[in-house]
Every structure is written in C-alpha cells, then in structure tokens.
Amino acid sequence: MASATDVLHHLVTEAGLPAVASATPLTGYGFDHEILHAVLTDGREVVLRHRPASYASPSPAAPDPSSATGAPASPTHILYRRAEFLAAYDVPAPALLAATAEAGLYEYAPGDMLLTLIEQRRMTDQAWHSVGTAFRRLHAVHFPKRLTGAFGNGTFDLDLTDPVRTQHELLDKARLELVGDHLPKLHALIDQYADQLRETPTALLHRDVYPANLIVGPDRTMLIDWDSPQVGDPGIEIAALEEHVYLLGAEIPPAFYTAYGHRPATTALHRVTGAIGWLAEGWLDDWAEDTLDPVRSSKATSWRSGLQTYLSTLPELLRQA
C-alpha cells in the first residue's frame, strides 16, 4: 500500500489542484485513520484521510443496487456516492475533492474540534448555537417514520423496523450487573415511550458524534469522518452527543437547543439505553486493552468509568425519564 504522503500528492494532482507545499500529520486523538493536513502552493488547505491496511472498507462484497450487473461497489465508488448525497442535501460536511480505494481528499474545515474547545473551556453560547445549527441541518433530512438503515454500497439500505422491539432487544442483550436489578423498570420505560418511538420521523444521522468529529469554525460547524451515516431516530444522535459531552465533564447548554429546536422526545430514553449499549457491546474493554494506542486506551478507560458513574444513578434517571 502506498504511503499517506504519496497518496496525498496523487490525489492533489488528480483533483487538478496546485502542488503540496507542506503536509502535517494530525495525531494524538486515537484516530482510526492517518490524517494529513496539507497546505498547497496557492495557500489553500486540504485534508487527507488515509485508511491503514487493517481498515475494513464498508461492505465490499455486497452488490451495488445501481449496477445493471449487480457487481460489488468499489470503496472509491462508495466514497463518491456518499459525498454526492451529502452535497445534494446541503449537509454540513467537507466536500470530497478526490478519492482512491484507500483514501479521500477533502476540503479543509477551518476551526477547532469541539473536543478541544470543551476541554479548554472555550465553548461559548455562540459556538454552541453553531453546533446546534449544524445538527438542525443534518436532521432536517427526513425519512418516513420507522425506516432505518445504513449507507452501504453507494446507497441507503432501509428497512421498516419497530423501534420499540429494537429497544427491548438492546436490553435483552445487555448483561450488565450494574443494571440487572433495574431491567423490569427499563422495559416498562420503553413501553411508556412506545408512541414517541413509533411516531418520530427518522432522519439522516452522522452516527459518530465524538466531539473530535465536529469542527467549530468562525462561520459554521462542520461534521467530519462520515464513515457510517445512517437513517434513524434523531433522538439517538442527540443522546449520544449529550453523553459524549457529559464524559468530558460538561453539559449541552440551552444555546444549542435555541438553534437546533426542541430536544427530541425520545432523547431521555436513548440516553439511558445508549449508555447501557456502549458498556455492553464490549468495544470499550477492547480499546482499554489496546497497548499499541495509549491515547485510545486511556480514552476508553475514562469513558467506561464515566458511563458506570452515570448508570450508578439509574434509579434517579428512571424517575427523570
């Protein structure tokens, strides 16, 4: 596999852009990709996201529905189709400039990571308003209620689902001593939310709203790292964002919702079941034991502790929900 630097020069040339003047790796955040921030000879900036050899491209063997032959969609085709979809619906995402099977070259999104701003206590109401605006635009891409699915081989593969059953199944799969005594009340809570779960229109979701994937700029907030967009209940995404911010020792203020609109009615439920799901899936344990990536290991250990602390107040959370 070619190096990230070689791929950067190749894609810059393919995009018809001026040559690379300098390139700087972005590290220290436990990224799954190699990230290069490049400045071109005319002063423009671009970002390369390069997948390492261990990266599994999305559904490489599944057929492309748009293909007359039903041939598998290539990773490059998937990247371009996804970028076309996001651009067509004016989603706050950086434009894709060029791509290969192993990398994508994107326009640079100026600004700071939401992660950095929260950690440095530099978030303002204006910045939170910008973040809320970005999520409002994202979730404005509506789909009929109960339709859910992921973006696979150049298109969304959507199914009609019962979100109430999905929530019950999530709890049935969870084997956490921390919540075991509360499972009957949790199942009852899901039934109380049945109407909201089934009547809420689904929307386009980013599905990885880790605050390092939000760039708060001077004019707008952009969401980056679009590896796994899905269609689903927007309450799931807002709950995940609230959880990430909580794990950083902060809370989402009213300024976010002033721009976003009303907090989705299902958010409180998804906040609880989502935290249970994160702990039960086991990937936090795998990350915590990742001796090759101390940043990711430390992050996973901190998240696991934070989620356990959050769920230790489950009786109170159930009363609030």
Backbone torsions as a table, in degrees:
resi	resn	phi	psi	omega
1	MET	NA	137.6	-179.9
2	ALA	-66.9	153.5	178.0
3	SER	-69.7	160.9	179.1
4	ALA	-60.8	-37.9	-179.8
5	THR	-65.2	-42.4	178.1
6	ASP	-62.4	-43.3	179.7
7	VAL	-64.2	-39.3	177.8
8	LEU	-57.1	-50.5	-179.0
9	HIS	-63.2	-39.6	179.9
10	HIS	-62.8	-46.3	-176.2
11	LEU	-72.7	-34.3	175.5
12	VAL	-61.2	-42.8	177.4
13	THR	-65.7	-43.1	-179.3
14	GLU	-62.7	-33.5	179.9
15	ALA	-79.1	-3.5	179.9
16	GLY	73.4	27.5	-178.2
17	LEU	-97.7	160.8	175.2
18	PRO	-61.9	163.1	-175.9
19	ALA	-64.7	160.8	178.3
20	VAL	-76.9	127.3	176.2
21	ALA	-90.6	-38.6	178.9
22	SER	-156.6	155.0	179.1
23	ALA	-142.8	133.7	-176.9
24	THR	-126.3	125.4	175.6
25	PRO	-68.5	142.4	173.3
26	LEU	-104.6	116.7	-176.1
27	THR	-133.3	174.6	173.3
28	GLY	95.7	6.9	-178.7
29	TYR	-122.1	10.9	178.9
30	GLY	69.7	30.0	-179.0
31	PHE	-62.2	146.8	174.6
32	ASP	-84.1	-11.0	-179.0
33	HIS	-116.2	161.5	164.7
34	GLU	-83.1	128.5	-177.5
35	ILE	-117.2	126.9	174.9
36	LEU	-119.3	127.3	173.0
37	HIS	-99.8	117.8	-174.1
38	ALA	-116.7	143.3	172.6
39	VAL	-110.3	129.2	-179.2
40	LEU	-89.7	168.6	-175.2
41	THR	-65.7	-19.0	177.0
42	ASP	-95.1	6.8	177.0
43	GLY	94.1	-11.5	177.5
44	ARG	-68.1	155.5	-178.9
45	GLU	-120.6	142.9	178.3
46	VAL	-138.8	165.6	178.8
47	VAL	-130.1	132.6	174.5
48	LEU	-104.3	129.9	171.9
49	ARG	-111.2	109.5	-172.3
50	HIS	-110.3	124.2	-178.8
51	ARG	-84.4	127.5	176.7
52	PRO	-68.8	171.5	-174.8
53	ALA	-60.3	-28.8	-177.3
54	SER	-79.5	-7.3	-177.0
55	TYR	-68.8	132.7	178.1
56	ALA	-96.8	112.4	179.7
57	SER	-67.2	149.3	-173.3
58	PRO	-65.3	119.5	171.5
59	SER	45.3	55.8	-173.7
60	PRO	-65.3	-22.8	-174.6
61	ALA	-98.4	-5.7	-178.9
62	ALA	-77.8	151.0	-178.1
63	PRO	-72.9	151.1	174.9
64	ASP	-86.9	116.0	-177.1
65	PRO	-60.9	-23.9	-178.7
66	SER	-83.3	-6.5	-177.6
67	SER	-88.9	132.2	179.6
68	ALA	-66.1	-24.4	-178.3
69	THR	-95.1	-8.6	-176.7
70	GLY	71.4	21.7	-178.8
71	ALA	-70.0	152.0	177.9
72	PRO	-60.0	142.3	176.5
73	ALA	-79.7	136.8	179.5
74	SER	-78.1	155.5	176.1
75	PRO	-56.2	-36.6	179.0
76	THR	-65.1	-43.7	178.0
77	HIS	-59.5	-41.6	-179.5
78	ILE	-63.3	-44.2	179.2
79	LEU	-58.7	-45.7	-178.7
80	TYR	-67.8	-42.5	-179.9
81	ARG	-63.5	-40.8	178.9
82	ARG	-64.6	-44.0	179.2
83	ALA	-62.8	-38.6	178.3
84	GLU	-63.5	-41.4	179.6
85	PHE	-63.6	-47.4	-178.2
86	LEU	-62.7	-40.9	179.6
87	ALA	-67.8	-38.9	-177.8
88	ALA	-62.9	-31.0	-178.4
89	TYR	-103.9	15.1	174.3
90	ASP	54.2	41.3	177.9
91	VAL	-76.0	140.4	-178.7
92	PRO	-72.2	76.7	-178.5
93	ALA	-134.4	144.7	177.3
94	PRO	-62.5	143.9	179.6
95	ALA	-70.6	140.3	173.6
96	LEU	-82.7	125.5	-176.6
97	LEU	-96.8	-35.0	178.7
98	ALA	-167.3	159.9	-176.6
99	ALA	-154.1	154.1	167.7
100	THR	-127.4	-177.7	179.0
101	ALA	-64.6	-19.7	-174.1
102	GLU	-114.9	-1.6	-174.8
103	ALA	-161.2	159.8	173.4
104	GLY	-131.6	140.0	176.4
105	LEU	-106.1	124.1	-172.8
106	TYR	-123.6	156.1	171.0
107	GLU	-63.2	150.9	-179.3
108	TYR	-80.7	134.3	176.1
109	ALA	-101.4	106.2	-177.8
110	PRO	-70.4	146.6	177.6
111	GLY	134.5	-165.0	-179.0
112	ASP	-118.5	149.3	173.8
113	MET	-62.8	141.0	172.8
114	LEU	-55.9	-36.6	178.4
115	LEU	-55.6	-48.9	-178.0
116	THR	-65.0	-43.6	-177.8
117	LEU	-63.8	-39.0	178.3
118	ILE	-69.0	-45.7	-178.7
119	GLU	-62.1	-35.0	-179.6
120	GLN	-91.8	5.9	178.5
121	ARG	55.4	43.7	179.8
122	ARG	-111.1	6.1	177.7
123	MET	-72.6	134.1	177.9
124	THR	-115.4	168.9	175.9
125	ASP	-60.6	-35.9	178.4
126	GLN	-63.9	-41.0	179.0
127	ALA	-66.6	-41.8	178.0
128	TRP	-65.1	-34.3	176.3
129	HIS	-62.5	-39.8	178.1
130	SER	-64.1	-42.1	178.3
131	VAL	-64.2	-42.9	178.0
132	GLY	-61.7	-37.4	177.6
133	THR	-63.4	-41.0	179.7
134	ALA	-62.2	-43.6	179.8
135	PHE	-71.5	-31.4	175.4
136	ARG	-63.0	-43.5	178.7
137	ARG	-64.5	-40.9	-179.9
138	LEU	-63.6	-50.0	-175.4
139	HIS	-79.6	-3.3	173.7
140	ALA	-74.7	-11.7	175.9
141	VAL	-82.8	91.7	-171.2
142	HIS	-90.6	154.7	172.8
143	PHE	-133.0	161.8	177.7
144	PRO	-61.0	147.9	-178.7
145	LYS	-55.5	144.4	175.9
146	ARG	74.8	-1.6	172.7
147	LEU	-84.7	125.8	179.4
148	THR	-138.7	161.1	177.3
149	GLY	160.7	177.5	-176.5
150	ALA	-117.4	161.5	176.4
151	PHE	-87.5	109.8	-176.3
152	GLY	-103.1	-100.4	-172.4
153	ASN	-94.9	61.9	176.0
154	GLY	90.3	5.7	178.0
155	THR	-160.6	169.0	175.9
156	PHE	-85.6	134.6	175.3
157	ASP	-102.3	98.3	-170.7
158	LEU	-106.2	143.6	177.0
159	ASP	-131.3	152.0	172.6
160	LEU	-82.0	119.3	-174.7
161	THR	-123.7	164.7	173.3
162	ASP	-106.5	104.1	-176.0
163	PRO	-64.3	-24.6	177.7
164	VAL	-67.5	-46.6	178.3
165	ARG	-62.6	-39.8	179.9
166	THR	-59.7	-42.0	179.5
167	GLN	-67.4	-41.3	176.9
168	HIS	-61.9	-41.3	-179.5
169	GLU	-65.4	-35.7	177.5
170	LEU	-59.0	-44.8	179.2
171	LEU	-68.2	-37.8	-179.6
172	ASP	-62.9	-31.0	-179.2
173	LYS	-82.1	-20.9	-177.9
174	ALA	-72.8	130.2	177.6
175	ARG	-123.8	68.6	-177.4
176	LEU	-113.8	121.0	178.2
177	GLU	-59.0	-31.6	-177.7
178	LEU	-59.9	-31.4	-175.1
179	VAL	-115.0	-2.2	-173.3
180	GLY	-54.1	-41.8	-177.8
181	ASP	-70.4	-16.2	-174.7
182	HIS	-104.1	2.5	-175.6
183	LEU	-57.8	-42.6	178.4
184	PRO	-58.7	-41.2	179.1
185	LYS	-69.2	-34.6	177.9
186	LEU	-66.0	-43.7	177.5
187	HIS	-63.3	-39.0	178.2
188	ALA	-65.2	-36.5	178.2
189	LEU	-63.8	-40.8	177.3
190	ILE	-59.3	-43.2	178.9
191	ASP	-64.1	-33.5	177.2
192	GLN	-65.5	-30.0	-179.1
193	TYR	-91.7	7.2	-171.1
194	ALA	-55.7	-45.7	-177.4
195	ASP	-63.6	-45.2	179.4
196	GLN	-63.4	-41.3	-179.4
197	LEU	-62.1	-40.9	-175.3
198	ARG	-83.3	-22.5	-175.1
199	GLU	-100.7	-7.6	-179.6
200	THR	-75.8	121.3	175.5
201	PRO	-60.4	141.5	176.8
202	THR	-82.0	168.7	-174.8
203	ALA	-150.0	170.0	174.1
204	LEU	-70.8	129.8	179.1
205	LEU	-119.8	142.8	174.0
206	HIS	-72.6	-45.6	173.7
207	ARG	76.3	11.4	170.2
208	ASP	-148.9	67.8	-172.2
209	VAL	-88.9	36.2	168.6
210	TYR	-56.3	132.3	-172.3
211	PRO	-59.1	-13.6	172.4
212	ALA	-73.3	-14.1	-179.7
213	ASN	-95.5	8.6	174.9
214	LEU	-118.2	122.1	179.7
215	ILE	-107.0	113.1	-179.0
216	VAL	-92.1	107.9	-176.5
217	GLY	-100.9	178.3	-179.6
218	PRO	-66.5	-26.0	-176.6
219	ASP	-115.4	-24.4	-175.9
220	ARG	-163.8	163.1	173.8
221	THR	-103.1	135.4	179.2
222	MET	-117.1	145.0	172.4
223	LEU	-101.4	129.8	-179.4
224	ILE	-114.6	174.7	177.7
225	ASP	62.9	70.3	-176.6
226	TRP	-95.4	50.8	-177.4
227	ASP	-76.3	-24.3	-171.3
228	SER	-140.1	51.2	177.0
229	PRO	-63.2	148.3	-179.2
230	GLN	-140.6	170.8	170.3
231	VAL	-110.9	129.0	-178.4
232	GLY	-173.4	-171.6	179.6
233	ASP	-68.6	121.7	179.6
234	PRO	-61.1	-22.4	176.3
235	GLY	-61.0	-29.1	177.4
236	ILE	-62.9	-43.5	-176.2
237	GLU	-72.6	-42.2	178.6
238	ILE	-65.1	-38.7	176.4
239	ALA	-61.6	-41.7	179.5
240	ALA	-65.4	-40.0	178.1
241	LEU	-64.7	-44.6	176.9
242	GLU	-58.7	-40.5	-178.7
243	GLU	-66.1	-44.2	178.7
244	HIS	-60.7	-43.8	-179.4
245	VAL	-65.8	-39.5	176.6
246	TYR	-60.1	-41.9	-179.0
247	LEU	-67.6	-15.9	174.3
248	LEU	-93.9	6.1	177.2
249	GLY	82.8	24.1	-177.7
250	ALA	-135.4	179.6	176.7
251	GLU	-134.9	151.6	175.2
252	ILE	-75.8	123.1	-176.0
253	PRO	-85.4	170.6	178.9
254	PRO	-56.7	-27.1	-178.3
255	ALA	-59.3	-32.6	177.1
256	PHE	-62.2	-48.1	-175.7
257	TYR	-75.4	-21.0	172.6
258	THR	-60.1	-37.2	178.8
259	ALA	-87.3	-41.1	-175.3
260	TYR	-71.7	-40.5	-172.2
261	GLY	113.0	-167.0	-176.8
262	HIS	-62.5	139.9	173.2
263	ARG	-59.8	126.4	-179.2
264	PRO	-52.2	140.9	-173.6
265	ALA	-61.9	-23.6	-177.0
266	THR	-92.7	0.6	-172.8
267	THR	-61.0	-43.8	-177.2
268	ALA	-60.2	-41.8	177.9
269	LEU	-65.0	-48.2	-178.0
270	HIS	-64.7	-28.0	178.1
271	ARG	-62.6	-43.0	-179.4
272	VAL	-73.5	-52.0	-176.8
273	THR	-68.8	-30.8	177.3
274	GLY	-65.3	-42.1	177.7
275	ALA	-63.0	-40.8	176.8
276	ILE	-62.1	-44.3	180.0
277	GLY	-61.8	-43.4	179.7
278	TRP	-58.4	-44.0	-178.9
279	LEU	-71.0	-38.7	-173.8
280	ALA	-75.0	-26.0	-174.9
281	GLU	-68.3	-25.8	174.0
282	GLY	92.6	-11.1	-176.7
283	TRP	-68.7	-26.0	175.7
284	LEU	-64.4	-37.4	177.2
285	ASP	-65.1	-41.4	179.3
286	ASP	-63.5	-44.7	179.8
287	TRP	-63.7	-40.8	-177.6
288	ALA	-61.6	-27.2	-179.2
289	GLU	-95.0	9.1	-177.9
290	ASP	-80.1	91.0	-177.6
291	THR	-71.9	-15.9	-179.8
292	LEU	-82.0	-17.3	-179.6
293	ASP	-131.5	85.7	-176.2
294	PRO	-62.1	-28.9	178.8
295	VAL	-65.1	-48.6	-179.8
296	ARG	-66.6	-38.2	178.9
297	SER	-61.9	-45.9	179.6
298	SER	-64.7	-40.5	179.5
299	LYS	-62.4	-45.6	-177.8
300	ALA	-63.9	-41.0	178.7
301	THR	-62.3	-41.6	179.2
302	SER	-66.8	-43.6	178.9
303	TRP	-61.5	-46.2	-178.3
304	ARG	-59.3	-43.2	178.6
305	SER	-64.1	-42.0	-179.8
306	GLY	-65.0	-40.9	178.6
307	LEU	-66.7	-39.1	178.1
308	GLN	-64.3	-39.4	177.2
309	THR	-64.5	-43.3	179.4
310	TYR	-61.1	-46.6	-177.1
311	LEU	-75.8	-14.8	175.6
312	SER	-66.6	-17.1	177.4
313	THR	-99.6	24.8	-172.9
314	LEU	-55.2	-41.2	178.3
315	PRO	-55.6	-42.3	179.5
316	GLU	-69.4	-38.7	178.5
317	LEU	-61.9	-39.7	178.8
318	LEU	-64.7	-37.4	177.7
319	ARG	-67.8	-39.0	-179.1
320	GLN	-70.0	-36.5	-178.6
321	ALA	-69.8	NA	NA
